[in-house]
Amino acid sequence: MLACWRSRRGRYFAIELAKLGAYSITGLDISRTFVDIARNNAAEAGLAVDFRQGDAAKMPFPNRSFDFLLCRAAFKNFSQPLRALQEMCRVLDSGGRAVIIDLRRDTSPAAVSRAVDEMHLGVINTILTKGAFRFMLLKRAYTKQQFQDFLKQTNFRSIDIRENFLGLELMLSR
């Protein structure tokens, strides 16, 4: 889920932000089913959130539509990562910021094991979750260098990439 919003002054995260009342929130997901679930959750909470079905590589928004954009745990799933970054830049207003939080491809097995163990799952779920990281999620993730190479081909003016034991946090400004 990609969450974008414009402050009045200038899947769940979007709903929690909407509860604060100070933002106009838009969520974007390629899955029609996830969009429908998110819309239902927002309606049940009595919140106005604009959830839309669409591709991050071809966003259905005009240029400079948002002040802030968050992409959490979704970037590794984008089929056109460079195009998605270019689109994120396009839909941000001047001075707008984007934050991307996702796994690092070069995360160590020990870090994955530690993170999963901290989830306090049952034995079977622990095995399945560690397998999902090893055989699926990390294979789709990107390294810091790959992000740097992609970002050279965008118009972001400020780029800060931080690594943690399991992932990357990208802070980007237009």
NUPATI-498813 format. One line per field, with one value per residue: residue number from 0; x, z, y of N, C-alpha, C in turn. Coordinates in Angstrom, 1 decimal, padded with zeros to 4 digits, always signed. Each point is the difference from the previous one (the first is absolute). Example, Ala and Ser with C-alpha at 12.3 -4.5 7.8 and 13.67 -1.06 7.14 Angstrom:
BEGIN
i: (0:1) .
nu: (+013.2:-000.4) .
nw: (+007.8:-000.7) .
nv: (-005.7:+001.1) .
cau: (-000.9:+000.9) .
caw: (+000.0:+000.0) .
cav: (+001.2:+001.1) .
cu: (+000.9:-000.8) .
cw: (+000.0:+000.8) .
cv: (+001.2:+001.1) .
END
This chain:
BEGIN
i: (0:1:2:3:4:5:6:7:8:9:10:11:12:13:14:15:16:17:18:19:20:21:22:23:24:25:26:27:28:29:30:31:32:33:34:35:36:37:38:39:40:41:42:43:44:45:46:47:48:49:50:51:52:53:54:55:56:57:58:59:60:61:62:63:64:65:66:67:68:69:70:71:72:73:74:75:76:77:78:79:80:81:82:83:84:85:86:87:88:89:90:91:92:93:94:95:96:97:98:99:100:101:102:103:104:105:106:107:108:109:110:111:112:113:114:115:116:117:118:119:120:121:122:123:124:125:126:127:128:129:130:131:132:133:134:135:136:137:138:139:140:141:142:143:144:145:146:147:148:149:150:151:152:153:154:155:156:157:158:159:160:161:162:163:164:165:166:167:168:169:170:171:172:173) .
nu: (+000.9:-000.3:+000.4:-000.9:+000.5:-000.9:+000.8:-000.9:+001.1:+000.4:-003.7:+000.8:+001.2:-000.5:-000.6:+001.2:+000.6:-001.0:+000.2:+001.1:-000.7:+001.4:-000.4:+000.2:-000.5:+001.0:-000.6:+001.1:-000.7:+000.8:-000.2:-000.9:+000.3:+001.3:-000.2:-000.7:+000.9:+001.0:-000.8:-000.2:+001.3:+000.2:-000.9:+000.5:+001.1:-000.9:+001.0:+000.4:+000.3:+000.8:-000.5:+001.1:-000.5:+001.3:+000.8:+000.9:+000.2:-001.3:+000.3:-001.2:+001.0:-000.4:+000.9:+001.0:-000.6:+001.2:-000.2:-000.6:+000.9:-000.7:+001.1:-000.8:+001.1:+000.1:+001.0:+000.3:-001.2:+000.6:-000.7:-000.2:+001.0:+000.8:-000.9:-000.1:+001.3:+000.0:-001.0:+000.7:+001.1:-000.6:-000.5:+001.3:-000.5:+000.4:+001.2:-000.8:-000.4:+000.9:-000.6:+001.0:-000.8:+001.1:-000.1:+001.1:+000.3:+001.0:-001.2:+000.7:+000.3:+001.1:+000.0:-000.2:+000.9:+000.8:-000.2:+000.1:+001.1:+000.3:-000.5:+000.7:+000.3:-000.9:+000.3:-001.2:-000.6:+000.9:-000.2:-001.3:+000.1:+000.9:-000.8:-001.1:+000.7:+000.5:-001.1:-000.6:-000.2:+001.1:-000.5:-001.1:+000.6:+000.3:+001.2:+000.8:+000.9:-000.8:-000.4:+001.2:+000.1:-001.1:+000.4:+001.1:-001.0:+000.0:-001.0:+000.1:-000.1:-000.7:+001.0:-000.6:+000.9:-000.8:+001.0:-000.9:-000.2:-001.2:+000.1:-000.6:+000.4:-000.8:+000.6:-001.0:+000.6:-001.1) .
nw: (+000.0:-000.9:+001.0:-000.6:+000.4:+000.1:+000.8:+000.9:+000.7:-000.5:+001.6:+001.0:-000.5:-001.2:+000.6:+000.6:-001.1:-000.7:+001.0:-000.4:-001.2:+000.0:-000.6:-001.3:+000.2:-000.8:-000.2:-000.5:-000.6:-000.5:+001.2:-000.9:+000.3:+000.0:-001.1:-000.4:+000.5:-000.5:-001.1:+000.1:+000.2:-001.0:-000.8:+000.4:-000.3:-001.0:-000.8:-000.4:-000.7:-000.9:+000.1:-000.8:-001.1:+000.0:-001.0:+000.9:-001.0:+000.3:+000.9:+000.4:+000.2:+000.1:-000.8:+000.9:+000.1:+000.5:+001.3:+000.2:-000.1:+000.4:-000.2:+000.6:-000.1:-001.0:+000.1:+000.8:+000.0:-000.2:-001.1:+000.2:+000.7:-001.1:-000.8:+001.0:+000.1:-001.3:+000.1:+001.0:-000.7:-001.1:+000.9:+000.4:+000.8:-000.4:+000.5:-000.8:+000.9:-000.3:+000.6:-000.2:+000.5:-000.1:-000.3:+000.5:-001.2:+000.5:+000.5:+001.1:-000.2:+000.7:-000.8:-001.1:+000.4:+000.3:-001.1:-000.6:+000.7:-000.3:-001.1:+000.7:-001.2:-000.3:+000.3:-000.4:+000.5:+001.0:-000.2:-000.1:+001.1:+000.7:-000.3:+000.3:+001.1:+000.3:-000.2:+000.6:+001.2:+000.5:-000.7:+000.4:+001.1:+000.3:-000.5:+000.9:-000.6:+000.0:+001.2:+000.3:-000.7:+000.5:+001.1:-000.6:-000.3:+001.2:+000.3:+000.9:+000.7:+000.9:+000.3:+000.9:+000.0:+000.9:+000.5:+000.3:+001.0:-000.3:+000.0:-000.9:+000.4:-001.0:+000.2:-000.8:-000.7:-000.4) .
nv: (-001.2:+000.9:+000.7:+000.9:+001.1:+000.9:+000.7:+000.4:+000.0:-000.1:-021.2:+000.5:+000.2:-000.1:-001.0:-000.5:+000.4:-000.6:-000.8:+000.5:-000.1:+000.1:-001.1:+000.3:-001.2:-000.5:-001.1:-000.6:-000.9:-000.9:-000.4:-000.3:-001.2:+000.3:+000.6:-001.0:-000.8:+000.8:+000.0:-001.3:-000.2:+000.8:-000.6:-001.1:+000.7:+000.2:-000.4:+001.2:-001.1:+000.6:-001.3:-000.2:-000.6:-000.4:+000.3:-000.3:-000.8:+000.1:+000.9:-000.2:+000.8:+001.2:+000.7:-000.1:-001.1:-000.3:+000.3:-001.2:-000.9:-001.1:-000.7:-000.8:-000.7:+000.8:+000.8:-001.0:+000.4:+001.2:-000.2:+001.3:-000.4:+000.1:-000.5:-000.9:+000.0:-000.1:-000.9:-000.5:+000.2:-000.5:-000.9:+000.2:+000.8:+001.2:-000.5:-000.8:-000.8:-000.9:-001.0:-000.7:-000.9:-000.7:-001.3:-000.5:-000.1:+000.7:-000.1:-000.1:-001.3:+000.4:+001.1:-000.8:-000.9:+001.0:+000.6:-001.1:-000.3:+001.3:-000.7:-000.9:-000.6:-000.8:-001.3:-000.5:+001.0:-000.3:-001.3:+000.2:+000.9:-000.8:-001.1:+000.7:+000.3:-001.2:-000.5:+001.0:+000.5:-000.6:-000.9:+000.6:+000.1:+001.2:+000.2:+000.5:-000.7:-001.0:+000.4:+000.1:-001.2:-000.4:+000.5:-000.5:-000.9:+000.7:+000.8:-001.0:+001.1:-000.7:-000.8:-000.7:-000.9:-000.6:-000.7:-001.0:-000.7:+000.4:+001.3:+000.7:+001.2:+000.4:+001.1:+000.4:+001.0:+000.7) .
cau: (-000.9:+000.7:-000.9:+000.4:-000.9:+000.3:-000.4:-000.9:+000.8:+000.9:-000.8:-000.4:+000.7:-000.8:-001.2:+000.4:+000.3:-001.3:-000.6:+000.6:-000.8:+000.6:+000.6:-000.8:+000.8:-000.3:+000.7:+000.0:+000.4:-000.3:-001.0:-001.4:-000.4:+000.6:-000.6:-001.3:+000.1:+000.3:-001.2:-001.0:+000.5:-000.1:-001.4:-000.4:+000.6:-000.6:+001.0:+000.0:+001.3:-000.2:+000.8:-000.1:+000.7:+000.9:+001.4:+001.0:+000.8:-000.9:-001.0:-001.1:-000.1:+000.7:+001.3:+000.0:-001.2:+000.2:+001.1:+000.8:-000.3:+000.6:-000.1:+000.5:+000.0:-000.7:+000.9:+000.6:-001.1:-000.3:+000.6:+000.8:+000.4:+000.4:-001.2:-000.7:+000.7:-000.2:-001.4:-000.1:+000.5:-001.0:-001.2:+000.3:+000.1:+001.3:+000.2:-000.6:+000.9:-000.4:+000.7:-000.1:+000.6:-000.1:+001.1:+001.3:+000.3:+001.1:-000.2:+000.6:-000.9:-000.1:-000.9:-001.4:-000.4:-000.2:-001.3:-001.2:-000.1:-000.6:-001.5:-000.6:-001.0:+000.1:+001.1:-000.3:+000.0:+001.3:+000.7:-000.6:+000.3:+001.4:+000.1:-000.5:+001.0:+001.1:-000.3:-000.8:+000.1:+001.3:+000.4:-000.6:+000.5:+001.1:+001.1:+000.2:+000.6:-001.1:-000.8:+000.8:+000.1:-001.3:-000.3:+000.8:-000.8:-001.3:+000.2:+000.1:+001.1:+000.7:-000.1:+000.6:-000.3:+000.5:-000.1:-000.1:+000.4:-000.8:-000.5:+000.4:-000.9:+000.4:-000.6:+000.2:-000.7:-000.1) .
caw: (+000.0:+000.0:+000.6:-000.3:+000.5:-000.1:+001.2:-000.2:+000.0:-001.2:+000.6:+001.3:+000.3:-000.5:+000.8:+001.3:-000.3:-000.2:+001.4:+000.6:-000.5:-000.6:-001.3:-001.0:-000.2:-001.1:+000.0:-001.3:+000.0:-001.3:+000.2:+000.2:+001.3:+001.2:+000.0:+000.6:+001.4:+000.6:+000.0:+001.1:+001.4:+000.2:+000.2:+001.4:+001.0:-000.2:-000.5:-001.5:-000.5:-001.4:-000.4:-001.4:-000.6:-001.1:+000.0:+000.5:-001.2:-000.9:+001.0:-000.5:+000.6:-000.8:+000.5:+001.2:+000.7:+001.4:+000.8:+000.7:-000.6:+000.7:-000.6:+001.1:-000.2:-001.3:-001.1:-000.6:-000.8:-001.2:-001.2:-000.7:+001.1:-000.4:-000.4:+001.2:+000.6:-000.8:+000.3:+001.4:-000.1:-000.8:+000.7:+001.2:-000.2:+000.3:+001.4:+000.5:+000.4:-000.1:+000.8:-000.4:+001.1:-000.5:+000.3:-000.8:-000.7:+000.6:+001.4:+000.4:+000.6:+001.4:+000.2:-000.3:+001.1:+001.2:-000.2:+000.1:+001.4:+000.8:-000.2:+000.9:-000.7:+000.3:-000.7:-001.4:-000.6:-000.1:-001.1:-001.3:-000.2:-000.4:-001.4:-000.9:-000.1:-000.7:-001.4:-000.7:+000.2:-000.2:-001.4:-000.7:+000.6:-000.6:+000.8:+000.1:-001.3:-001.1:+000.2:-000.4:-001.4:-000.4:+000.4:-000.9:-001.2:+000.4:+000.3:+001.4:+000.3:+001.3:+000.2:+001.2:+000.1:+001.2:+000.2:+001.3:+000.0:-000.9:-001.2:-000.4:+000.1:-001.0:+000.2:-001.2:-000.1:-001.4) .
cav: (+001.2:+001.3:+001.1:+001.3:+001.0:+001.5:+000.6:+001.1:+001.2:-000.1:-001.0:+000.3:+001.2:+001.1:+000.1:+000.6:+001.4:+000.6:+000.2:+001.2:+001.1:+001.1:-000.4:-000.7:-001.2:-000.8:-001.3:-000.6:-001.4:-000.6:-001.1:+000.4:-000.6:+000.8:+001.3:-000.2:-000.3:+001.3:+000.9:-000.5:+000.4:+001.4:+000.3:-000.5:+000.9:+001.3:+000.9:+000.3:-000.3:-000.3:-001.1:-000.2:-001.1:+000.5:-000.5:+001.0:+000.4:+000.8:+000.5:+000.7:+001.3:+001.1:+000.4:+000.8:-000.2:-000.4:+000.5:-001.0:-001.3:-001.1:-001.4:-000.9:-001.5:-000.2:+000.3:-001.3:-000.7:+000.8:-000.6:+001.0:+000.8:+001.3:+000.7:+000.4:+001.1:+001.2:+000.4:+000.6:+001.4:+000.7:+000.4:+000.8:+001.5:+000.6:-000.1:-001.2:-001.1:-001.4:-001.0:-001.4:-000.9:-001.4:-000.9:+000.1:-001.2:-000.5:-000.2:-001.3:-001.0:+000.2:+001.1:-000.4:-000.9:+000.9:+000.7:-001.0:-000.5:+001.0:+000.0:-001.0:-000.8:-001.5:-000.7:-000.1:+001.3:+000.5:-000.7:+000.5:+001.4:+000.1:-000.4:+001.1:+001.0:-000.6:-000.5:+001.0:+001.4:+000.6:-000.1:+001.1:+001.2:+000.7:+000.4:+001.5:+000.4:+000.0:+001.2:+001.2:+000.0:+000.4:+001.4:+000.9:+000.2:+000.7:+001.5:+000.3:+000.9:-000.4:-001.4:-000.5:-001.4:-000.5:-001.5:-000.6:-001.4:-000.8:+000.7:+001.3:+001.1:+001.0:+001.3:+000.7:+001.3:+000.5) .
cu: (+000.9:-000.9:+000.6:-001.0:+000.4:-000.5:-001.0:+000.8:+000.9:-000.2:-000.2:+000.7:-000.8:-001.3:+000.4:+000.3:-001.3:-000.6:+000.6:-000.7:+000.6:+000.5:-001.1:+000.8:-000.4:+000.9:+000.0:+000.6:-000.3:-001.1:-001.4:-000.6:+000.4:-000.7:-001.5:+000.0:+000.3:-001.1:-001.0:+000.5:-000.1:-001.5:-000.5:+000.5:-000.6:+001.0:+000.0:+001.5:-000.3:+000.9:-000.2:+000.8:+000.9:+001.4:+000.9:+000.8:-000.8:-001.1:-001.1:-000.2:+000.7:+001.3:-000.3:-001.2:+000.1:+001.2:+000.9:-000.5:+000.8:-000.2:+000.7:-000.2:-000.7:+001.0:+000.6:-001.0:-000.2:+000.7:+000.9:+000.6:+000.5:-001.2:-000.8:+000.6:-000.2:-001.4:-000.1:+000.5:-001.0:-001.2:+000.2:+000.1:+001.4:+000.1:-000.6:+001.0:-000.6:+000.8:-000.3:+000.7:-000.3:+001.2:+001.3:+000.3:+001.2:-000.1:+000.5:-001.1:-000.2:-001.0:-001.4:-000.5:-000.3:-001.4:-001.2:-000.1:-000.7:-001.5:-000.7:-001.1:+000.1:+001.0:-000.2:+000.0:+001.4:+000.8:-000.5:+000.4:+001.5:+000.2:-000.5:+001.1:+001.1:-000.3:-000.8:+000.3:+001.3:+000.5:-000.6:+000.5:+001.2:+001.1:+000.0:+000.6:-001.0:-000.9:+000.8:+000.1:-001.4:-000.2:+000.8:-000.8:-001.4:+000.4:-000.1:+001.2:+000.8:-000.3:+000.8:-000.4:+000.7:-000.3:-000.2:+000.3:-000.8:-000.4:+000.6:-001.1:+000.5:-000.8:+000.3:-000.8:+000.0:+000.4) .
cw: (+000.0:+000.5:-000.3:+000.6:-000.1:+001.3:-000.3:-000.1:-001.3:-000.5:+001.4:+000.4:-000.5:+000.8:+001.3:-000.2:-000.1:+001.3:+000.6:-000.5:-000.7:-001.4:-000.9:-000.5:-001.3:+000.1:-001.4:+000.1:-001.3:+000.1:+000.3:+001.3:+001.2:+000.0:+000.5:+001.5:+000.7:+000.0:+001.0:+001.4:+000.3:+000.2:+001.4:+001.1:-000.2:-000.5:-001.5:-000.4:-001.5:-000.4:-001.5:-000.4:-001.0:+000.2:+000.4:-001.2:-001.0:+000.9:-000.6:+000.6:-000.8:+000.7:+001.3:+000.9:+001.5:+000.7:+000.5:-000.6:+000.9:-000.7:+001.0:-000.4:-001.3:-001.1:-000.7:-000.9:-001.3:-001.2:-000.7:+001.1:-000.3:-000.4:+001.3:+000.7:-000.8:+000.2:+001.3:-000.1:-000.7:+000.8:+001.2:-000.4:+000.3:+001.5:+000.7:+000.4:-000.2:+001.0:-000.5:+001.0:-000.6:+000.4:-000.8:-000.5:+000.7:+001.5:+000.4:+000.5:+001.5:+000.4:-000.2:+001.2:+001.3:-000.2:+000.1:+001.4:+000.9:-000.2:+000.9:-000.6:+000.5:-000.8:-001.5:-000.7:+000.0:-001.2:-001.3:-000.3:-000.4:-001.5:-001.0:-000.2:-001.0:-001.5:-000.9:+000.2:-000.2:-001.5:-000.8:+000.5:-000.7:+001.0:+000.0:-001.3:-001.1:+000.1:-000.4:-001.5:-000.6:+000.2:-000.8:-001.2:+000.3:+000.2:+001.5:+000.3:+001.2:+000.2:+001.2:+000.1:+001.3:+000.0:+001.4:-000.1:-001.0:-001.3:-000.3:+000.2:-000.9:+000.3:-001.2:+000.0:-001.4:+000.0) .
cv: (+001.2:+001.0:+001.3:+001.0:+001.4:+000.5:+001.2:+001.3:-000.1:-001.4:+000.3:+001.3:+001.2:+000.2:+000.7:+001.5:+000.8:+000.3:+001.2:+001.2:+001.1:-000.2:-000.5:-001.2:-000.7:-001.3:-000.6:-001.5:-000.6:-001.1:+000.6:-000.5:+000.8:+001.4:-000.1:-000.2:+001.3:+001.0:-000.4:+000.3:+001.5:+000.4:-000.5:+000.9:+001.4:+001.0:+000.1:-000.2:-000.4:-001.1:-000.3:-001.2:+000.6:-000.5:+001.2:+000.6:+000.9:+000.5:+000.9:+001.3:+001.1:+000.3:+000.8:-000.1:-000.2:+000.7:-001.1:-001.4:-001.0:-001.3:-000.9:-001.5:-000.3:+000.1:-001.2:-000.7:+000.7:-000.6:+001.0:+001.0:+001.4:+000.9:+000.4:+001.2:+001.3:+000.5:+000.6:+001.4:+000.9:+000.5:+000.8:+001.5:+000.4:+000.0:-001.2:-001.1:-001.4:-000.8:-001.4:-000.9:-001.5:-000.8:+000.4:-001.4:-000.7:-000.2:-001.4:-001.0:+000.2:+001.1:-000.4:-000.9:+000.7:+000.7:-000.9:-000.5:+001.1:+000.2:-000.9:-000.8:-001.4:-000.6:+000.0:+001.4:+000.6:-000.6:+000.5:+001.4:+000.1:-000.5:+001.0:+001.1:-000.5:-000.3:+000.9:+001.4:+000.6:-000.1:+001.1:+001.3:+000.6:+000.4:+001.6:+000.4:+000.0:+001.2:+001.2:+000.1:+000.4:+001.5:+001.0:+000.4:+000.7:+001.4:+000.3:+000.9:-000.4:-001.5:-000.4:-001.5:-000.5:-001.5:-000.3:-001.5:-000.8:+000.7:+001.4:+001.0:+001.1:+001.3:+000.8:+001.3:+000.4:+001.4) .
END
